[in-house]
Amino acid sequence: MQNPQTKVEAKKEAYNKSLADARAAEAKRKAEEVAARAATDKNNNTSNKGTQTVKVSDFDMPFGSMIVFMVKWAIASIPAILILMVLFFIFGGLLGIFN
């Protein structure tokens, strides 16, 4: 029969071994993740090492698509116009108070 002290130490040793295995597996997973990210970054070359100037020399858009774009643009400008009207009303009222 085993000594109770020996059983406790065996359990501690098993726990420490499983904890070490879990930490090693986590470290391996992180290392693989870092290596995969480095390979992806190297392939994509996503680093922005400076600015580039771009000059648009031509813009070709079908007429129907341009009409749809302009209608959407006009509809999207309605809230901005309403906000500006409210601001002008407020500031105009403040200026009217001082006259």
Biotite code that builds the C-alpha atoms (Angstrom):
import biotite.structure as struc

atoms = struc.array([
    struc.Atom([0.000, 0.000, 0.000], chain_id="A", res_id=1, res_name="MET", atom_name="CA", element="C"),
    struc.Atom([1.255, 3.490, -0.906], chain_id="A", res_id=2, res_name="GLN", atom_name="CA", element="C"),
    struc.Atom([1.945, 6.127, 1.633], chain_id="A", res_id=3, res_name="ASN", atom_name="CA", element="C"),
    struc.Atom([-0.597, 9.051, 1.544], chain_id="A", res_id=4, res_name="PRO", atom_name="CA", element="C"),
    struc.Atom([2.352, 11.434, 1.192], chain_id="A", res_id=5, res_name="GLN", atom_name="CA", element="C"),
    struc.Atom([3.507, 9.512, -1.887], chain_id="A", res_id=6, res_name="THR", atom_name="CA", element="C"),
    struc.Atom([0.007, 9.668, -3.434], chain_id="A", res_id=7, res_name="LYS", atom_name="CA", element="C"),
    struc.Atom([-0.129, 13.438, -2.972], chain_id="A", res_id=8, res_name="VAL", atom_name="CA", element="C"),
    struc.Atom([3.312, 13.881, -4.512], chain_id="A", res_id=9, res_name="GLU", atom_name="CA", element="C"),
    struc.Atom([2.366, 11.621, -7.430], chain_id="A", res_id=10, res_name="ALA", atom_name="CA", element="C"),
    struc.Atom([-0.758, 13.730, -8.044], chain_id="A", res_id=11, res_name="LYS", atom_name="CA", element="C"),
    struc.Atom([1.298, 16.962, -7.877], chain_id="A", res_id=12, res_name="LYS", atom_name="CA", element="C"),
    struc.Atom([3.837, 15.529, -10.299], chain_id="A", res_id=13, res_name="GLU", atom_name="CA", element="C"),
    struc.Atom([1.090, 14.447, -12.724], chain_id="A", res_id=14, res_name="ALA", atom_name="CA", element="C"),
    struc.Atom([-0.551, 17.872, -12.469], chain_id="A", res_id=15, res_name="TYR", atom_name="CA", element="C"),
    struc.Atom([2.753, 19.681, -13.077], chain_id="A", res_id=16, res_name="ASN", atom_name="CA", element="C"),
    struc.Atom([3.464, 17.429, -16.072], chain_id="A", res_id=17, res_name="LYS", atom_name="CA", element="C"),
    struc.Atom([0.030, 18.081, -17.598], chain_id="A", res_id=18, res_name="SER", atom_name="CA", element="C"),
    struc.Atom([0.419, 21.820, -16.955], chain_id="A", res_id=19, res_name="LEU", atom_name="CA", element="C"),
    struc.Atom([3.831, 21.813, -18.633], chain_id="A", res_id=20, res_name="ALA", atom_name="CA", element="C"),
    struc.Atom([2.398, 19.904, -21.610], chain_id="A", res_id=21, res_name="ASP", atom_name="CA", element="C"),
    struc.Atom([-0.448, 22.405, -21.926], chain_id="A", res_id=22, res_name="ALA", atom_name="CA", element="C"),
    struc.Atom([1.962, 25.346, -21.796], chain_id="A", res_id=23, res_name="ARG", atom_name="CA", element="C"),
    struc.Atom([4.206, 23.729, -24.402], chain_id="A", res_id=24, res_name="ALA", atom_name="CA", element="C"),
    struc.Atom([1.232, 23.131, -26.707], chain_id="A", res_id=25, res_name="ALA", atom_name="CA", element="C"),
    struc.Atom([0.095, 26.755, -26.282], chain_id="A", res_id=26, res_name="GLU", atom_name="CA", element="C"),
    struc.Atom([3.603, 28.053, -27.007], chain_id="A", res_id=27, res_name="ALA", atom_name="CA", element="C"),
    struc.Atom([3.801, 25.856, -30.115], chain_id="A", res_id=28, res_name="LYS", atom_name="CA", element="C"),
    struc.Atom([0.405, 27.116, -31.325], chain_id="A", res_id=29, res_name="ARG", atom_name="CA", element="C"),
    struc.Atom([1.443, 30.741, -30.799], chain_id="A", res_id=30, res_name="LYS", atom_name="CA", element="C"),
    struc.Atom([4.735, 30.187, -32.631], chain_id="A", res_id=31, res_name="ALA", atom_name="CA", element="C"),
    struc.Atom([2.879, 28.651, -35.583], chain_id="A", res_id=32, res_name="GLU", atom_name="CA", element="C"),
    struc.Atom([0.431, 31.558, -35.599], chain_id="A", res_id=33, res_name="GLU", atom_name="CA", element="C"),
    struc.Atom([3.249, 34.116, -35.595], chain_id="A", res_id=34, res_name="VAL", atom_name="CA", element="C"),
    struc.Atom([5.043, 32.260, -38.392], chain_id="A", res_id=35, res_name="ALA", atom_name="CA", element="C"),
    struc.Atom([1.855, 32.109, -40.467], chain_id="A", res_id=36, res_name="ALA", atom_name="CA", element="C"),
    struc.Atom([1.198, 35.831, -39.922], chain_id="A", res_id=37, res_name="ARG", atom_name="CA", element="C"),
    struc.Atom([4.781, 36.690, -40.892], chain_id="A", res_id=38, res_name="ALA", atom_name="CA", element="C"),
    struc.Atom([4.488, 34.623, -44.067], chain_id="A", res_id=39, res_name="ALA", atom_name="CA", element="C"),
    struc.Atom([1.201, 36.303, -44.955], chain_id="A", res_id=40, res_name="THR", atom_name="CA", element="C"),
    struc.Atom([2.620, 39.780, -44.330], chain_id="A", res_id=41, res_name="ASP", atom_name="CA", element="C"),
    struc.Atom([5.678, 38.965, -46.416], chain_id="A", res_id=42, res_name="LYS", atom_name="CA", element="C"),
    struc.Atom([3.516, 37.752, -49.303], chain_id="A", res_id=43, res_name="ASN", atom_name="CA", element="C"),
    struc.Atom([1.042, 40.632, -49.141], chain_id="A", res_id=44, res_name="ASN", atom_name="CA", element="C"),
    struc.Atom([3.640, 43.350, -48.495], chain_id="A", res_id=45, res_name="ASN", atom_name="CA", element="C"),
    struc.Atom([0.989, 45.386, -46.677], chain_id="A", res_id=46, res_name="THR", atom_name="CA", element="C"),
    struc.Atom([3.467, 47.678, -44.983], chain_id="A", res_id=47, res_name="SER", atom_name="CA", element="C"),
    struc.Atom([3.014, 51.309, -45.932], chain_id="A", res_id=48, res_name="ASN", atom_name="CA", element="C"),
    struc.Atom([6.514, 52.736, -46.090], chain_id="A", res_id=49, res_name="LYS", atom_name="CA", element="C"),
    struc.Atom([5.550, 56.089, -47.516], chain_id="A", res_id=50, res_name="GLY", atom_name="CA", element="C"),
    struc.Atom([2.965, 57.914, -49.519], chain_id="A", res_id=51, res_name="THR", atom_name="CA", element="C"),
    struc.Atom([2.387, 57.788, -53.224], chain_id="A", res_id=52, res_name="GLN", atom_name="CA", element="C"),
    struc.Atom([0.771, 60.503, -55.258], chain_id="A", res_id=53, res_name="THR", atom_name="CA", element="C"),
    struc.Atom([-1.830, 59.443, -57.790], chain_id="A", res_id=54, res_name="VAL", atom_name="CA", element="C"),
    struc.Atom([-3.055, 61.478, -60.733], chain_id="A", res_id=55, res_name="LYS", atom_name="CA", element="C"),
    struc.Atom([-6.354, 60.437, -62.305], chain_id="A", res_id=56, res_name="VAL", atom_name="CA", element="C"),
    struc.Atom([-6.189, 61.168, -65.991], chain_id="A", res_id=57, res_name="SER", atom_name="CA", element="C"),
    struc.Atom([-9.474, 59.590, -67.117], chain_id="A", res_id=58, res_name="ASP", atom_name="CA", element="C"),
    struc.Atom([-12.699, 58.431, -65.546], chain_id="A", res_id=59, res_name="PHE", atom_name="CA", element="C"),
    struc.Atom([-15.091, 56.252, -67.526], chain_id="A", res_id=60, res_name="ASP", atom_name="CA", element="C"),
    struc.Atom([-18.517, 55.488, -66.088], chain_id="A", res_id=61, res_name="MET", atom_name="CA", element="C"),
    struc.Atom([-21.656, 54.407, -67.948], chain_id="A", res_id=62, res_name="PRO", atom_name="CA", element="C"),
    struc.Atom([-24.358, 57.071, -68.102], chain_id="A", res_id=63, res_name="PHE", atom_name="CA", element="C"),
    struc.Atom([-27.001, 54.966, -66.340], chain_id="A", res_id=64, res_name="GLY", atom_name="CA", element="C"),
    struc.Atom([-24.657, 54.167, -63.457], chain_id="A", res_id=65, res_name="SER", atom_name="CA", element="C"),
    struc.Atom([-23.769, 57.844, -63.176], chain_id="A", res_id=66, res_name="MET", atom_name="CA", element="C"),
    struc.Atom([-27.465, 58.802, -62.919], chain_id="A", res_id=67, res_name="ILE", atom_name="CA", element="C"),
    struc.Atom([-28.024, 56.206, -60.165], chain_id="A", res_id=68, res_name="VAL", atom_name="CA", element="C"),
    struc.Atom([-24.923, 57.479, -58.337], chain_id="A", res_id=69, res_name="PHE", atom_name="CA", element="C"),
    struc.Atom([-26.063, 61.098, -58.542], chain_id="A", res_id=70, res_name="MET", atom_name="CA", element="C"),
    struc.Atom([-29.581, 60.251, -57.294], chain_id="A", res_id=71, res_name="VAL", atom_name="CA", element="C"),
    struc.Atom([-28.103, 58.379, -54.314], chain_id="A", res_id=72, res_name="LYS", atom_name="CA", element="C"),
    struc.Atom([-25.783, 61.331, -53.677], chain_id="A", res_id=73, res_name="TRP", atom_name="CA", element="C"),
    struc.Atom([-28.708, 63.768, -53.704], chain_id="A", res_id=74, res_name="ALA", atom_name="CA", element="C"),
    struc.Atom([-30.737, 61.596, -51.312], chain_id="A", res_id=75, res_name="ILE", atom_name="CA", element="C"),
    struc.Atom([-27.752, 61.264, -48.979], chain_id="A", res_id=76, res_name="ALA", atom_name="CA", element="C"),
    struc.Atom([-27.312, 65.062, -48.904], chain_id="A", res_id=77, res_name="SER", atom_name="CA", element="C"),
    struc.Atom([-30.825, 65.681, -47.493], chain_id="A", res_id=78, res_name="ILE", atom_name="CA", element="C"),
    struc.Atom([-29.841, 65.073, -43.827], chain_id="A", res_id=79, res_name="PRO", atom_name="CA", element="C"),
    struc.Atom([-26.832, 67.381, -44.236], chain_id="A", res_id=80, res_name="ALA", atom_name="CA", element="C"),
    struc.Atom([-29.048, 70.123, -45.639], chain_id="A", res_id=81, res_name="ILE", atom_name="CA", element="C"),
    struc.Atom([-31.480, 69.727, -42.736], chain_id="A", res_id=82, res_name="LEU", atom_name="CA", element="C"),
    struc.Atom([-28.656, 69.970, -40.188], chain_id="A", res_id=83, res_name="ILE", atom_name="CA", element="C"),
    struc.Atom([-27.294, 73.092, -41.883], chain_id="A", res_id=84, res_name="LEU", atom_name="CA", element="C"),
    struc.Atom([-30.770, 74.665, -41.907], chain_id="A", res_id=85, res_name="MET", atom_name="CA", element="C"),
    struc.Atom([-31.133, 74.058, -38.163], chain_id="A", res_id=86, res_name="VAL", atom_name="CA", element="C"),
    struc.Atom([-27.685, 75.546, -37.486], chain_id="A", res_id=87, res_name="LEU", atom_name="CA", element="C"),
    struc.Atom([-28.413, 78.623, -39.625], chain_id="A", res_id=88, res_name="PHE", atom_name="CA", element="C"),
    struc.Atom([-31.749, 79.059, -37.846], chain_id="A", res_id=89, res_name="PHE", atom_name="CA", element="C"),
    struc.Atom([-30.071, 78.894, -34.430], chain_id="A", res_id=90, res_name="ILE", atom_name="CA", element="C"),
    struc.Atom([-27.230, 81.275, -35.319], chain_id="A", res_id=91, res_name="PHE", atom_name="CA", element="C"),
    struc.Atom([-29.592, 83.585, -37.170], chain_id="A", res_id=92, res_name="GLY", atom_name="CA", element="C"),
    struc.Atom([-31.820, 83.729, -34.105], chain_id="A", res_id=93, res_name="GLY", atom_name="CA", element="C"),
    struc.Atom([-28.829, 84.504, -31.912], chain_id="A", res_id=94, res_name="LEU", atom_name="CA", element="C"),
    struc.Atom([-27.772, 87.315, -34.239], chain_id="A", res_id=95, res_name="LEU", atom_name="CA", element="C"),
    struc.Atom([-31.373, 88.643, -34.250], chain_id="A", res_id=96, res_name="GLY", atom_name="CA", element="C"),
    struc.Atom([-31.318, 88.852, -30.471], chain_id="A", res_id=97, res_name="ILE", atom_name="CA", element="C"),
    struc.Atom([-28.282, 91.155, -30.506], chain_id="A", res_id=98, res_name="PHE", atom_name="CA", element="C"),
    struc.Atom([-29.752, 93.605, -33.073], chain_id="A", res_id=99, res_name="ASN", atom_name="CA", element="C"),
])
